[in-house]
Amino acid sequence: MNFDPRMTFDSFVVGPANRLASAAARRVAEHPGRSYNPLFMYSASGLGKSHILTAIAHHALRQDPEREVVLQPLEVFLGELTEALERGQGIELEARYASLDILLLDDVQFLAGQKQAQEMLLRTLDGITSRGGQVALASDRPPADMEDLDARLLSRFSGGLIVDLGPPDLETRVAIVRRKARDRGAELAPGVAEVLARSAFRNVRELQGALNRVLVLQELEDRAVTVEELPEAVGGLPQAHLEAPDEPEEPQWRRRLRRMVEEAEAEGFVVRSLSRMLEGDQEPEGWEKALERYSANLERSREIARELEELGNPWPEAAATLLRDPGRLDESESLLASARERARPFADVPPGPDLSELEAHVPALAQRAADRLLTAERPDYNPLYVHSADPHRARIFLEAVGRTHRSRAPEARVALISVEAFSNEFVDAISEGVAGAWRERWWTVEVLLLHGLERLTVTERAQEEFFHLFEALRRRDARIFLASDRLPSEMEQLDDRLRSRFEGGLVVELGDDPLPDDLVTERRPEPEDEPVLATGSLDDEVVVPADEMDDLAALKELAGVGRARRRTDRSREPEGPPEDEDGDDKPWTPSRERVVWDWPSVDDRVVEDF
């Protein structure tokens, strides 16, 4: 269907009387079916309803050319219905309309008294909206003023958004005249736009007609029509004022606030805070700071929206609500942080041998079991648990599994990680408020390769989190490979639920013979070389008194950045850290999950005054 190319949102002049309708229309064009459904617009003739409906069609098709969009007057709708009923094809016509993505109907005031048309429109509305489609309607009166309108139809209209378009104010009429002249490539003499705008035309259509006469005369005579020639040029101006009385200039504060409100509303943003400032006649206190803050938040909301789109916007409904309101910028920032976390890629498996290259150096059972778990549609076991006294050997085996799968499925989501890194990731996600997104990211894994499993008993929180991940991955039929330096039965303090699941898969010993140097090009740090999240059990509690918290460095130590000291009061201290052969305390770092800060008074909590 061809739509008038001149009627777009770009060519529609927005003013106080129509900005709500314009903003709502742009919203439904960008996100059909998600809000304001149906959108019902009403106004007197010639104030822009048809322009807005056509703009919706253009904008929606520009975003997705495959959309099925129909824009027509209600008279055409009624004509098609009458013809279909005469041919006995009413059901087919109804099905065709219900299959549309967007239906735009103009002049729906003619529904009054049309019972069959109302019934069909009611079913069409239900059909389109149930499929996530969008309906927008235009009328010369509100639904409540339409005689003999079906109560169910009135209820549907009221359930969406009903908005009116009022006559444009003087400033908007001047802008309309100038825009129409510019679109025609014409220039008006000084004062012509203002005189036409002040004339008592009943609507924008009449105003445009008067402008057309001026422009035609200018084209014929190849000169600009002056203000003095206007009455003759347009055949008389209704209540025209060639020297219109001066109107009081709009105060700067009101003008700047209004322009920001119009700009933001046109893009679909919430402007409640600024609109309230425009309600009074007196200059609001602090309006400049409020405007500056809103403008900065608005720009940041746009930036967040763009980055979310680049990240795939995993939560479009939540984003659509938050990003419309610059006053909720903190929530939008949190949503973006979560989206970044969810989209964060897993580390690449480092280069090295694949399973076939390890064939002569690992038990055949381990190699066949790994290949079977990777390739079988319904494997007989999951997880595969391998153990070796040499943790480096077990890790190399898991890396080989990852390389083998990547060679077969390059786009697969493979995650190779140590228990320490997994635990620290989890704590970081909690600290940064993105734990939910962190979990969603891990739930997308297709092949999980987790080594250093014996360290899983360090903290109960990590065990609990891994248990839920384990269950989620198995429900998705992801393949799980685990490596440890001991059997599951030898892991003390391991959650019984996890132990039973490990043993319920396949447990295979890898042996501890060293691998040839040509297969191991680089010895990567083993778990014992990596930072440990916590060295004590869950029952350990670290209490540091305020007199030891004498500077910011001590706080950083407690946060896990540096080393921390236990309190010297042994009566309140659990069993001390492990000792080396010489009896000296080994360096010890408390878990960020298990630290309690003991402050005698509130004043001691203040570390730095910002």
C-alpha positions as CSV (number, residue, x, y, z in Angstrom):
1,M,0.0,0.0,0.0
2,N,1.3,3.5,-0.9
3,F,1.2,6.2,1.7
4,D,1.5,9.9,1.2
5,P,5.3,10.5,1.4
6,R,4.8,14.0,2.7
7,M,3.1,12.8,5.9
8,T,5.9,11.7,8.2
9,F,6.8,12.4,11.8
10,D,9.7,14.6,10.5
11,S,7.2,16.8,8.6
12,F,4.7,17.0,11.5
13,V,5.1,20.2,13.6
14,V,4.7,19.4,17.3
15,G,3.2,22.0,19.6
16,P,1.6,22.0,23.1
17,A,-1.8,21.0,21.6
18,N,-0.6,17.9,19.8
19,R,2.6,16.8,21.5
20,L,1.0,14.0,23.6
21,A,-0.7,12.5,20.5
22,S,2.5,12.8,18.5
23,A,4.6,11.2,21.2
24,A,2.1,8.3,21.7
25,A,1.9,7.7,17.9
26,R,5.7,7.6,17.6
27,R,5.8,5.2,20.5
28,V,3.3,2.7,18.9
29,A,5.1,3.0,15.6
30,E,8.4,2.0,17.2
31,H,7.0,-0.7,19.5
32,P,3.8,-1.9,18.0
33,G,1.5,-3.8,20.3
34,R,3.5,-3.1,23.5
35,S,1.7,0.0,24.8
36,Y,-1.3,2.3,24.0
37,N,-3.2,-0.5,22.2
38,P,-5.5,0.7,20.8
39,L,-4.4,4.3,20.3
40,F,-7.5,6.5,19.8
41,M,-7.0,10.1,18.6
42,Y,-9.7,12.6,18.1
43,S,-9.9,16.3,17.1
44,A,-11.9,18.6,14.9
45,S,-11.2,18.4,11.2
46,G,-7.9,19.5,9.8
47,L,-5.7,19.3,12.9
48,G,-3.4,16.5,11.9
49,K,-5.1,13.1,12.7
50,S,-4.6,11.7,9.2
51,H,-1.1,13.0,9.1
52,I,-0.2,11.1,12.3
53,L,-1.8,7.9,11.1
54,T,0.2,8.0,7.9
55,A,3.4,8.9,9.9
56,I,2.8,5.7,12.0
57,A,2.6,3.6,8.8
58,H,5.8,5.2,7.4
59,H,7.8,4.8,10.6
60,A,6.7,1.2,11.3
61,L,7.5,0.1,7.8
62,R,10.9,1.9,7.9
63,Q,11.8,-0.3,10.9
64,D,10.4,-3.5,9.4
65,P,9.4,-3.5,5.8
66,E,7.9,-7.0,6.2
67,R,5.1,-5.7,8.4
68,E,1.5,-6.0,7.2
69,V,0.2,-2.5,7.6
70,V,-3.2,-1.2,6.4
71,L,-4.3,2.4,6.6
72,Q,-7.7,3.4,5.3
73,P,-10.8,5.4,6.1
74,L,-13.6,3.6,7.9
75,E,-15.7,4.1,4.7
76,V,-13.5,1.6,2.9
77,F,-13.7,-0.8,5.8
78,L,-17.5,-0.6,5.7
79,G,-17.5,-1.0,2.0
80,E,-15.4,-4.1,2.1
81,L,-17.6,-5.5,4.9
82,T,-20.8,-4.9,3.0
83,E,-19.4,-6.5,-0.2
84,A,-18.0,-9.5,1.8
85,L,-21.3,-10.1,3.5
86,E,-23.2,-10.0,0.2
87,R,-20.8,-12.7,-1.1
88,G,-20.9,-14.8,2.0
89,Q,-17.2,-14.1,2.7
90,G,-17.5,-12.2,6.0
91,I,-15.4,-14.8,7.9
92,E,-12.6,-14.6,5.3
93,L,-12.5,-10.8,5.5
94,E,-12.4,-10.8,9.2
95,A,-9.5,-13.3,9.2
96,R,-7.6,-11.1,6.8
97,Y,-7.9,-8.1,9.0
98,A,-7.1,-10.1,12.1
99,S,-3.8,-11.2,10.6
100,L,-2.5,-7.7,10.2
101,D,0.5,-6.4,12.1
102,I,-0.9,-2.8,12.2
103,L,-4.4,-1.5,11.4
104,L,-4.9,2.2,11.1
105,L,-8.5,3.4,10.6
106,D,-9.5,7.1,10.0
107,D,-12.9,8.7,10.5
108,V,-14.2,6.0,12.9
109,Q,-17.0,8.3,14.0
110,F,-19.0,6.7,11.1
111,L,-19.2,3.5,13.3
112,A,-22.2,5.1,14.9
113,G,-25.3,2.9,14.2
114,Q,-23.2,0.3,12.2
115,K,-23.8,-2.8,14.4
116,Q,-22.3,-5.3,12.0
117,A,-19.2,-3.1,11.5
118,Q,-18.8,-2.6,15.2
119,E,-19.0,-6.3,15.8
120,M,-16.4,-7.1,13.2
121,L,-14.1,-4.3,14.4
122,L,-14.4,-5.7,17.9
123,R,-13.3,-9.2,16.8
124,T,-10.6,-7.6,14.6
125,L,-9.2,-5.7,17.5
126,D,-9.1,-8.8,19.7
127,G,-7.5,-10.8,16.9
128,I,-4.8,-8.3,16.1
129,T,-3.9,-7.5,19.7
130,S,-3.9,-11.1,20.8
131,R,-1.1,-11.6,18.2
132,G,0.9,-8.7,19.4
133,G,-0.3,-6.3,16.6
134,Q,-1.2,-2.7,16.9
135,V,-4.4,-0.7,16.2
136,A,-4.6,3.1,15.9
137,L,-7.9,5.0,15.3
138,A,-8.8,8.6,14.5
139,S,-12.1,10.3,14.9
140,D,-13.6,13.7,15.1
141,R,-15.1,13.1,18.5
142,P,-14.1,11.0,21.6
143,P,-15.6,7.5,21.9
144,A,-18.0,8.6,24.7
145,D,-19.6,11.1,22.3
146,M,-20.3,8.4,19.6
147,E,-23.9,7.5,19.6
148,D,-25.0,3.8,19.7
149,L,-21.4,2.6,20.2
150,D,-21.2,-1.0,21.5
151,A,-20.2,-0.9,25.2
152,R,-17.6,-3.6,24.6
153,L,-16.0,-1.5,21.9
154,L,-16.0,1.6,24.2
155,S,-14.3,-0.6,26.8
156,R,-11.6,-1.6,24.4
157,F,-11.0,2.0,23.4
158,S,-10.8,3.1,27.0
159,G,-8.3,0.2,27.8
160,G,-5.8,1.8,25.4
161,L,-5.0,5.5,25.2
162,I,-7.5,8.2,24.2
163,V,-5.9,11.5,23.3
164,D,-7.1,14.7,21.7
165,L,-5.4,17.1,19.3
166,G,-6.3,20.7,20.0
167,P,-5.9,23.7,17.7
168,P,-2.3,24.8,17.5
169,D,-1.2,27.9,19.3
170,L,0.3,31.0,17.6
171,E,3.9,29.8,17.8
172,T,3.0,26.4,16.4
173,R,1.0,28.0,13.5
174,V,4.0,30.1,12.6
175,A,6.2,27.0,12.6
176,I,3.7,25.2,10.4
177,V,3.6,28.0,7.8
178,R,7.4,28.2,7.7
179,R,7.8,24.4,7.6
180,K,5.3,24.0,4.7
181,A,7.0,26.8,2.8
182,R,10.4,25.3,3.3
183,D,9.2,21.9,2.2
184,R,8.1,23.6,-1.1
185,G,11.4,25.2,-1.5
186,A,9.9,28.7,-1.1
187,E,10.9,31.7,0.9
188,L,8.3,34.1,2.5
189,A,8.7,37.8,2.9
190,P,9.3,39.1,6.5
191,G,6.1,39.0,8.5
192,V,4.0,36.9,6.1
193,A,4.2,33.7,8.2
194,E,3.2,35.7,11.3
195,V,0.2,37.4,9.7
196,L,-1.1,34.1,8.2
197,A,-0.7,32.5,11.6
198,R,-2.6,35.2,13.4
199,S,-5.5,35.0,10.9
200,A,-8.6,33.3,12.2
201,F,-8.6,30.1,10.1
202,R,-10.6,27.3,11.6
203,N,-7.9,24.7,11.3
204,V,-4.5,23.9,9.9
205,R,-6.0,22.7,6.6
206,E,-7.4,26.2,5.9
207,L,-4.2,27.8,7.0
208,Q,-2.3,25.6,4.5
209,G,-4.8,26.5,1.8
210,A,-4.1,30.1,2.3
211,L,-0.4,29.5,2.2
212,N,-0.8,27.5,-1.0
213,R,-2.4,30.6,-2.7
214,V,0.5,32.7,-1.6
215,L,3.1,30.3,-2.9
216,V,1.3,29.8,-6.3
217,L,1.2,33.6,-6.8
218,Q,4.9,33.8,-5.9
219,E,5.7,31.1,-8.5
220,L,3.6,32.8,-11.2
221,E,5.1,36.2,-10.6
222,D,8.5,35.0,-9.5
223,R,8.7,37.3,-6.5
224,A,7.8,37.3,-2.9
225,V,4.3,38.4,-1.7
226,T,4.5,41.1,0.9
227,V,2.5,41.5,4.0
228,E,0.5,44.4,2.5
229,E,-0.5,42.2,-0.5
230,L,-1.7,39.3,1.6
231,P,-5.5,40.1,1.8
232,E,-5.6,40.4,-2.0
233,A,-3.4,37.4,-2.5
234,V,-5.5,35.0,-0.5
235,G,-8.9,36.6,-1.2
236,G,-9.3,38.2,2.2
237,L,-7.9,37.1,5.5
238,P,-10.5,36.2,8.2
239,Q,-10.1,38.7,11.0
240,A,-6.6,39.4,9.7
241,H,-4.3,41.8,11.5
242,L,-1.7,43.3,9.3
243,E,-0.2,44.9,12.3
244,A,-1.1,42.4,14.9
245,P,-1.0,43.6,18.5
246,D,2.2,42.6,20.3
247,E,1.8,39.5,22.5
248,P,3.7,39.2,25.7
249,E,7.0,37.5,25.1
250,E,7.2,34.1,26.6
251,P,9.5,34.1,29.7
252,Q,12.8,32.4,29.1
253,W,12.2,29.8,31.9
254,R,8.9,28.7,30.4
255,R,10.3,28.7,26.8
256,R,13.2,26.5,27.7
257,L,11.2,24.1,29.8
258,R,8.5,23.8,27.2
259,R,11.0,23.1,24.4
260,M,12.6,20.3,26.5
261,V,9.2,18.9,27.3
262,E,8.2,18.9,23.6
263,E,11.4,17.3,22.5
264,A,11.3,14.6,25.1
265,E,7.6,13.8,24.7
266,A,8.1,13.5,20.9
267,E,10.6,10.7,21.6
268,G,8.3,9.1,24.1
269,F,10.1,10.1,27.3
270,V,8.3,10.8,30.6
271,V,8.4,14.5,31.4
272,R,6.3,14.7,34.6
273,S,9.0,16.5,36.6
274,L,9.3,19.3,34.0
275,S,5.6,19.4,33.2
276,R,4.8,20.2,36.8
277,M,7.0,23.2,36.6
278,L,5.0,24.6,33.7
279,E,1.7,24.4,35.5
280,G,2.2,27.6,37.5
281,D,2.6,31.2,36.3
282,Q,5.6,32.0,38.5
283,E,9.1,31.1,37.7
284,P,9.9,27.8,39.6
285,E,12.8,27.8,42.0
286,G,15.7,25.8,40.8
287,W,14.3,25.2,37.3
288,E,17.7,25.7,35.6
289,K,19.3,22.9,37.6
290,A,16.3,20.7,37.1
291,L,16.4,21.3,33.4
292,E,20.2,20.6,33.3
293,R,19.8,17.4,35.3
294,Y,16.9,16.2,33.1
295,S,18.8,17.0,29.9
296,A,21.9,15.1,31.1
297,N,19.7,12.1,32.2
298,L,17.9,12.2,28.9
299,E,21.1,12.0,26.9
300,R,22.4,9.2,29.1
301,S,19.1,7.3,28.7
302,R,19.6,7.5,24.9
303,E,23.2,6.2,25.3
304,I,22.0,3.3,27.4
305,A,19.3,2.5,24.9
306,R,21.9,2.4,22.1
307,E,24.3,0.2,24.0
308,L,21.5,-2.1,25.1
309,E,20.6,-2.6,21.4
310,E,24.2,-3.4,20.6
311,L,24.1,-6.0,23.4
312,G,21.0,-7.6,22.0
313,N,18.7,-6.1,24.8
314,P,17.9,-9.3,26.6
315,W,15.1,-7.7,28.6
316,P,13.2,-5.5,26.1
317,E,10.0,-5.0,28.2
318,A,11.9,-3.8,31.3
319,A,14.1,-1.6,29.1
320,A,11.1,0.0,27.4
321,T,9.6,1.0,30.7
322,L,12.8,2.2,32.4
323,L,14.4,4.1,29.5
324,R,11.3,6.2,28.9
325,D,11.8,7.8,32.3
326,P,15.1,9.7,32.8
327,G,14.1,10.0,36.4
328,R,14.9,6.3,36.8
329,L,18.4,6.6,35.4
330,D,19.9,4.5,38.3
331,E,17.6,1.6,37.4
332,S,18.5,2.0,33.8
333,E,22.3,1.9,34.6
334,S,21.7,-1.2,36.7
335,L,19.9,-2.8,33.7
336,L,22.8,-1.9,31.4
337,A,25.3,-3.4,33.9
338,S,23.2,-6.6,33.9
339,A,23.1,-6.7,30.1
340,R,26.9,-6.2,29.9
341,E,27.3,-9.1,32.4
342,R,25.0,-11.3,30.5
343,A,26.7,-10.6,27.2
344,R,30.2,-11.0,28.6
345,P,32.0,-13.7,26.6
346,F,33.6,-16.8,28.2
347,A,37.3,-17.0,28.1
348,D,38.8,-18.8,25.1
349,V,40.2,-22.3,25.6
350,P,44.0,-21.9,25.3
351,P,45.8,-23.6,22.4
352,G,47.1,-27.1,22.9
353,P,46.3,-30.7,22.1
354,D,42.8,-32.1,21.4
355,L,41.5,-35.4,22.6
356,S,42.9,-37.4,19.7
357,E,46.4,-36.1,20.5
358,L,46.1,-37.3,24.1
359,E,45.1,-40.7,23.0
360,A,48.3,-42.4,23.9
361,H,48.7,-40.6,27.2
362,V,45.3,-40.9,29.0
363,P,43.2,-44.0,29.7
364,A,41.1,-45.1,26.7
365,L,38.0,-45.1,28.9
366,A,38.4,-41.4,29.7
367,Q,38.9,-40.5,26.0
368,R,35.9,-42.6,24.8
369,A,33.7,-41.3,27.6
370,A,34.5,-37.7,26.8
371,D,33.9,-38.1,23.1
372,R,30.6,-40.0,23.9
373,L,29.4,-37.2,26.2
374,L,30.2,-34.6,23.5
375,T,28.5,-36.4,20.6
376,A,25.7,-38.6,21.9
377,E,22.2,-37.1,21.5
378,R,21.2,-38.7,24.8
379,P,24.3,-39.6,26.7
380,D,24.1,-42.4,29.3
381,Y,26.0,-40.3,31.8
382,N,26.3,-36.6,32.6
383,P,28.6,-35.4,34.2
384,L,31.9,-36.9,33.3
385,Y,34.1,-36.7,36.5
386,V,37.8,-37.2,36.0
387,H,40.4,-37.2,38.8
388,S,44.2,-37.3,39.0
389,A,46.7,-36.8,41.7
390,D,48.3,-34.3,39.2
391,P,45.7,-31.5,38.9
392,H,47.6,-30.1,35.9
393,R,47.0,-33.4,34.0
394,A,43.3,-33.2,34.8
395,R,43.1,-29.6,33.6
396,I,44.9,-30.4,30.3
397,F,42.4,-33.2,29.7
398,L,39.5,-30.7,30.1
399,E,41.2,-28.2,27.9
400,A,41.5,-30.9,25.2
401,V,37.8,-31.7,25.5
402,G,37.1,-28.0,24.9
403,R,39.3,-27.8,21.9
404,T,37.8,-30.9,20.4
405,H,34.2,-29.6,20.8
406,R,35.2,-26.2,19.4
407,S,36.7,-27.8,16.3
408,R,33.3,-29.5,15.7
409,A,31.1,-26.6,16.7
410,P,33.0,-23.3,16.5
411,E,30.0,-21.2,17.7
412,A,29.3,-23.3,20.7
413,R,29.4,-21.7,24.1
414,V,32.2,-23.5,26.0
415,A,33.2,-22.4,29.5
416,L,36.5,-23.5,30.9
417,I,37.0,-22.2,34.5
418,S,38.5,-23.1,37.9
419,V,36.4,-23.3,41.0
420,E,38.3,-20.3,42.4
421,A,37.4,-18.2,39.4
422,F,33.8,-19.4,39.4
423,S,33.5,-18.5,43.1
424,N,35.1,-15.1,42.7
425,E,32.9,-14.3,39.7
426,F,29.9,-15.1,41.8
427,V,30.9,-12.8,44.7
428,D,31.8,-10.0,42.3
429,A,28.4,-10.4,40.6
430,I,26.7,-10.0,44.0
431,S,28.9,-7.0,44.9
432,E,28.0,-5.3,41.6
433,G,24.3,-6.1,41.8
434,V,24.3,-8.3,38.6
435,A,23.9,-11.7,40.1
436,G,20.7,-12.5,38.1
437,A,22.4,-11.6,34.8
438,W,25.5,-13.6,35.9
439,R,23.3,-16.7,36.4
440,E,21.5,-16.2,33.1
441,R,24.9,-16.0,31.4
442,W,26.1,-19.2,32.9
443,W,22.8,-20.9,32.0
444,T,23.6,-20.5,28.3
445,V,26.7,-22.7,28.5
446,E,26.6,-25.7,26.2
447,V,29.8,-27.4,27.5
448,L,31.0,-26.7,31.1
449,L,34.6,-27.6,31.9
450,L,35.2,-27.0,35.7
451,H,38.6,-28.0,37.2
452,G,40.0,-27.8,40.7
453,L,36.7,-29.2,42.0
454,E,38.2,-30.2,45.4
455,R,38.2,-26.4,46.2
456,L,34.4,-26.3,45.9
457,T,34.2,-27.2,49.6
458,V,35.9,-23.9,50.6
459,T,32.6,-22.0,50.8
460,E,29.0,-23.1,51.1
461,R,27.7,-20.2,49.0
462,A,29.7,-21.4,46.0
463,Q,28.4,-25.0,46.4
464,E,24.8,-23.8,46.6
465,E,25.3,-21.6,43.5
466,F,27.0,-24.4,41.6
467,F,24.2,-26.9,42.5
468,H,21.6,-24.7,40.9
469,L,23.8,-24.1,37.8
470,F,24.4,-27.9,37.6
471,E,20.7,-28.6,37.6
472,A,19.9,-25.8,35.1
473,L,22.5,-27.1,32.7
474,R,21.4,-30.7,32.9
475,R,17.8,-29.6,32.2
476,R,19.0,-27.9,29.1
477,D,21.0,-31.0,28.1
478,A,24.3,-29.2,28.4
479,R,27.4,-31.4,28.8
480,I,29.3,-31.1,32.1
481,F,33.0,-32.1,32.6
482,L,34.5,-32.0,36.1
483,A,38.1,-32.4,37.2
484,S,39.5,-32.9,40.6
485,D,42.6,-34.4,42.4
486,R,40.4,-36.9,44.3
487,L,37.2,-39.0,44.2
488,P,33.9,-37.4,45.1
489,S,33.7,-39.7,48.2
490,E,37.0,-38.2,49.4
491,M,35.8,-34.6,49.3
492,E,35.0,-33.6,52.9
493,Q,32.3,-31.0,53.5
494,L,30.9,-31.5,50.0
495,D,27.1,-31.0,49.8
496,D,25.5,-34.5,49.6
497,R,23.3,-33.4,46.8
498,L,26.3,-32.6,44.7
499,R,28.2,-35.7,45.7
500,S,25.3,-37.9,44.6
501,R,25.1,-36.2,41.3
502,F,28.8,-36.4,40.6
503,E,28.8,-40.1,41.4
504,G,25.6,-40.6,39.4
505,G,27.5,-39.7,36.2
506,L,30.7,-41.4,35.2
507,V,33.8,-41.2,37.4
508,V,37.1,-42.0,35.6
509,E,40.7,-41.9,36.9
510,L,43.2,-40.2,34.6
511,G,46.4,-41.5,36.2
512,D,49.3,-39.3,37.2
513,D,52.0,-39.9,34.6
514,P,53.5,-36.7,33.3
515,L,52.5,-35.6,29.8
516,P,55.2,-35.2,27.1
517,D,56.6,-31.7,26.8
518,D,55.5,-31.5,23.2
519,L,51.9,-31.7,24.3
520,V,52.2,-29.2,27.1
521,T,53.8,-26.0,25.7
522,E,53.1,-23.9,28.8
523,R,52.4,-24.9,32.4
524,R,49.5,-22.6,33.5
525,P,48.9,-21.8,37.1
526,E,47.3,-24.6,39.1
527,P,44.6,-24.0,41.7
528,E,47.1,-24.0,44.5
529,D,48.9,-21.1,42.7
530,E,45.7,-19.1,42.3
531,P,44.2,-16.7,44.8
532,V,41.7,-18.5,47.1
533,L,38.3,-17.0,47.9
534,A,38.4,-18.3,51.5
535,T,40.7,-20.7,53.4
536,G,38.4,-21.5,56.3
537,S,35.1,-23.3,56.5
538,L,31.7,-21.6,56.5
539,D,31.7,-21.7,60.3
540,D,34.8,-19.4,60.5
541,E,34.0,-15.8,61.2
542,V,36.5,-13.0,61.0
543,V,36.0,-10.1,63.4
544,V,38.2,-7.0,63.0
545,P,37.8,-4.4,65.7
546,A,37.6,-0.7,64.8
547,D,41.0,0.2,66.3
548,E,42.6,-2.0,63.7
549,M,40.7,-0.3,60.9
550,D,42.8,2.8,61.0
551,D,43.0,3.6,57.3
552,L,41.5,2.9,53.9
553,A,44.1,0.3,53.2
554,A,42.7,-1.9,56.0
555,L,39.3,-1.6,54.5
556,K,40.7,-2.7,51.1
557,E,42.3,-5.7,52.9
558,L,39.0,-6.8,54.2
559,A,37.4,-6.4,50.8
560,G,39.9,-9.0,49.6
561,V,42.2,-6.7,47.8
562,G,45.1,-7.2,50.3
563,R,45.9,-9.3,53.3
564,A,44.0,-9.0,56.6
565,R,44.9,-9.6,60.2
566,R,42.8,-11.6,62.7
567,R,41.9,-9.9,65.9
568,T,44.3,-10.5,68.8
569,D,41.6,-11.4,71.2
570,R,41.9,-15.2,71.0
571,S,38.8,-15.7,73.1
572,R,36.6,-14.6,70.2
573,E,38.7,-16.0,67.4
574,P,38.2,-19.4,65.8
575,E,41.1,-21.8,65.1
576,G,43.9,-19.9,63.5
577,P,45.2,-20.1,60.0
578,P,47.4,-23.0,58.9
579,E,51.1,-22.9,59.7
580,D,54.0,-23.8,57.5
581,E,56.8,-26.1,58.5
582,D,58.7,-23.4,60.4
583,G,55.6,-22.6,62.5
584,D,55.0,-19.1,60.9
585,D,51.6,-18.1,59.9
586,K,50.9,-18.4,56.2
587,P,49.4,-15.3,54.5
588,W,45.7,-15.4,55.0
589,T,42.8,-13.7,53.2
590,P,39.3,-13.8,54.6
591,S,36.3,-14.5,52.3
592,R,34.3,-11.4,51.4
593,E,31.3,-13.5,52.3
594,R,32.3,-14.1,55.9
595,V,33.7,-10.8,57.2
596,V,32.0,-9.0,60.0
597,W,33.1,-5.5,60.9
598,D,32.8,-4.7,64.5
599,W,32.3,-0.9,65.2
600,P,31.8,0.3,68.8
601,S,30.2,3.6,67.6
602,V,28.7,5.1,64.5
603,D,31.6,7.7,64.3
604,D,34.1,4.9,63.8
605,R,32.2,3.9,60.6
606,V,33.2,7.1,58.8
607,V,36.4,6.4,56.8
608,E,36.4,9.2,54.3
609,D,34.1,12.2,54.0
610,F,33.1,12.8,50.3
